[in-house]
Amino acid sequence: MDNQNGQSLTPKKLKARLEGFSRVELIHSPTPFRKLERLTRELSGPEIFVKREDMTGLGFGGNKSRKLEYIIPDILAKKADVVITYASLQSNWCLQTAAAARLFGVIPLLLLFKTHDLPDELDGNLLLDHILGARIRIRDGGPGKFIDEAVLEEALEEAINEVREWGHTPYVAPVGGSVPGGDMDRPLGALAYVDALLEMHDQTEQEGVAPIDYIIHATGSGGTQAGLAVAAKVLGQGTKVLGISVIEEAKKFRGEVLSIALDTEKILGLNTGLDADDIVVLDEYIREGYGIVDQDVADAVRRMAMLEGIFIDPVYTGKAFVALLDLVDRGYFKPTDRVVFLHTGGTPALFPNKSRFTEFLPG
Ligand SMILES: Cc1ncc(COP(=O)(O)O)c(C=O)c1O
């Protein structure tokens, strides 16, 4: 079968299309996949599994290292020797980019923006960025919950000029590695999550638990969700991808994810008929805002640790897990459903959030 008319494509054929892209090996794959037995029992709901993208093995792990397997070759092909990227102060993306860059002799220059009130003390990812010897520029993100466009443009221009003055060649990598921008003109990061879904497909077949009904995960720049949604559509097993937004309103964000997904299809030569209905984004778990820890997040982090010995983080995976627990509670899933919680990493964020987090721990 081919998929020119929205039909499905075999996993083997989809894999073959991915093989047309340059890739470096950064992660230990397949990442672990297992049933969360105690959680499933406690909830008496659907069967719940975890895919450990926090165990990719680069730095402290996370979804960004899988994406970087496709982005690093683009940096090298463009003969850059400094990667400039940007995000919030405790960014997982920036840390993973810095770690990957070091493996290939590329210097990381990070523009880190203070977008909420975390102190810029050396803790969490910021400490790790320093250990990696990244060149770090900390700035105020400007008013509003996102990094102000004009502030970002100015900071990028300054950084590019600085690198050129050093006599080096910069490559600007867009935040999250998914939405084309800077020197990356294709959604390379999203390809990695097409690949991750194929990997999970093999694991679920081997374990005799295919097909998976739902995958639930934290969504931020949209590439993870876009890649998963494309692959789920292509394989045609009816797997639904639920993106739990940690920052942006669903209404706007769905369009952004769809656009990355359609660009991803284009570079893979696919035309699956994927549309807005395939992109489910839930934004009610943002609650008070990006990175703000509340009682539910703290409880969710503890619950996962105490039941399954797995640490999740308070900014991304903690919110996705709050969503999973709430959706089970509200009867969103059938008891026979198989649901995968995609652990996308981010655990170093537990440490800089310690004072907020401990406010919500029992005595
Ligand atoms: C731990 C973690 N989970 C999930 C995400 C969201 O991934 P994406 O940017 O592909 O939407 C991020 C992005 O920063 C992250 O750091």
PDBQT file of the ligand as one rigid body, heavy atoms in Angstrom, charges set to zero:
ROOT
HETATM    1  C1  LIG A 401      10.910  17.850  29.014  1.00  0.00    +0.000 C 
HETATM    2  C2  LIG A 401      10.202  18.333  27.804  1.00  0.00    +0.000 A 
HETATM    3  N1  LIG A 401       9.067  17.711  27.443  1.00  0.00    +0.000 NA
HETATM    4  C3  LIG A 401       8.357  18.105  26.361  1.00  0.00    +0.000 A 
HETATM    5  C4  LIG A 401       8.755  19.177  25.602  1.00  0.00    +0.000 A 
HETATM    6  C5  LIG A 401       7.944  19.578  24.428  1.00  0.00    +0.000 C 
HETATM    7  O1  LIG A 401       8.500  19.083  23.233  1.00  0.00    +0.000 OA
HETATM    8  P1  LIG A 401       8.244  19.853  21.883  1.00  0.00    +0.000 P 
HETATM    9  O2  LIG A 401       9.068  21.090  21.928  1.00  0.00    +0.000 OA
HETATM   10  O3  LIG A 401       8.695  18.924  20.822  1.00  0.00    +0.000 OA
HETATM   11  O4  LIG A 401       6.803  20.167  21.813  1.00  0.00    +0.000 OA
HETATM   12  C6  LIG A 401       9.919  19.873  25.954  1.00  0.00    +0.000 A 
HETATM   13  C7  LIG A 401      10.321  21.065  25.181  1.00  0.00    +0.000 C 
HETATM   14  O5  LIG A 401      11.001  21.920  25.593  1.00  0.00    +0.000 OA
HETATM   15  C8  LIG A 401      10.673  19.432  27.071  1.00  0.00    +0.000 A 
HETATM   16  O6  LIG A 401      11.793  20.054  27.436  1.00  0.00    +0.000 OA
ENDROOT
TORSDOF 0
